[in-house]
């Protein structure tokens, strides 16, 4: 069972806010988990079924995708606690981190 709202993400970058957004669904999110607050910021948007609808990286260019991938890997267990399927979320976050590392090369 996938924890993403879609298997095909779209990527967008806002240079004014230095924000990379990976969108898995156009549906509005039910809640947002702040994985990292302050600077850099990492937010995870979830729908009512706790499926990931988007991941927002604020400070993407300044800190780089490798840095965010490392942060994702380090925080994966903490952010998955309390969700309906924490093991699947951990695996999904690992996948996103690996995808970010691949994009950064």
C-alpha positions as CSV (number, residue, x, y, z in Angstrom):
1,X,0.0,0.0,0.0
2,X,1.4,3.4,-1.0
3,X,1.5,6.3,1.4
4,X,1.5,8.7,-1.5
5,X,-1.7,10.1,-2.8
6,X,-0.4,9.5,-6.4
7,X,2.5,7.5,-7.9
8,X,3.4,10.3,-10.2
9,X,4.6,13.5,-8.4
10,X,5.1,16.9,-10.0
11,X,7.9,19.2,-9.0
12,X,7.7,23.0,-8.8
13,X,10.2,25.6,-7.6
14,X,9.5,29.1,-6.4
15,X,12.7,31.1,-6.6
16,X,11.2,34.0,-4.5
17,X,10.7,31.8,-1.5
18,X,13.5,29.3,-2.4
19,X,10.8,26.6,-2.1
20,X,10.8,23.2,-3.8
21,X,7.4,21.5,-3.7
22,X,6.8,17.9,-4.6
23,X,3.1,17.4,-5.2
24,X,1.4,14.0,-5.1
25,X,-2.2,15.3,-5.3
26,X,-4.1,18.4,-6.2
27,X,-6.5,17.6,-3.4
28,X,-6.3,19.9,-0.4
29,X,-4.3,18.6,2.6
30,X,-6.1,17.8,5.8
31,X,-3.0,18.5,7.9
32,X,0.6,19.5,7.7
33,X,3.4,18.0,9.7
34,X,6.3,20.3,10.4
35,X,9.3,18.0,10.1
36,X,11.8,20.9,10.5
37,X,10.8,24.3,11.7
38,X,12.8,27.5,11.5
39,X,15.4,27.5,8.7
40,X,15.5,25.4,6.7
41,X,11.9,24.3,6.8
42,X,10.5,21.0,5.8
43,X,6.7,20.4,5.7
44,X,4.8,17.2,4.9
45,X,1.1,17.6,3.7
46,X,-1.3,14.7,4.4
47,X,-4.8,14.0,3.3
48,X,-7.6,12.5,5.5
49,X,-6.2,8.9,4.9
50,X,-2.7,10.1,6.0
51,X,-1.4,9.8,2.4
52,X,1.3,12.2,1.4
53,X,-0.1,14.9,-0.8
54,X,3.0,17.1,-0.9
55,X,6.4,17.8,0.5
56,X,7.7,21.4,0.8
57,X,11.3,22.2,1.2
58,X,11.9,25.9,2.1
59,X,15.5,26.9,1.6
60,X,16.0,24.3,-1.1
61,X,18.6,26.1,-3.1
62,X,20.4,27.6,-0.2
63,X,20.8,24.3,1.7
64,X,20.7,22.0,-1.3
65,X,18.9,18.8,-2.0
66,X,21.6,16.6,-0.5
67,X,21.1,18.4,2.9
68,X,17.3,17.9,2.7
69,X,17.8,14.2,1.8
70,X,20.0,13.7,4.9
71,X,17.4,15.6,7.1
72,X,14.6,13.4,5.7
73,X,16.5,10.2,6.5
74,X,17.4,11.4,10.0
75,X,13.8,12.5,10.8
76,X,11.8,9.6,9.2
77,X,11.0,7.7,12.3
78,X,9.9,10.8,14.3
79,X,7.6,12.1,11.6
80,X,6.0,8.7,11.0
81,X,5.0,8.2,14.6
82,X,1.2,8.6,15.1
83,X,0.3,7.9,11.5
84,X,-1.9,5.1,10.3
85,X,0.9,3.2,8.6
86,X,4.3,4.4,10.1
87,X,6.4,1.7,8.4
88,X,5.1,2.6,5.0
89,X,5.8,6.3,5.7
90,X,9.4,5.5,6.8
91,X,9.9,3.6,3.5
92,X,8.3,6.4,1.5
93,X,10.4,9.1,3.1
94,X,13.5,7.0,2.4
95,X,12.4,6.8,-1.2
96,X,11.9,10.6,-1.4
97,X,15.3,11.1,0.2
98,X,16.9,8.8,-2.4
99,X,15.1,10.6,-5.2
100,X,16.4,14.0,-3.9
101,X,19.9,12.6,-3.8
102,X,19.5,11.4,-7.4
103,X,18.2,14.8,-8.5
104,X,21.1,16.6,-6.9
105,X,23.8,14.8,-9.0
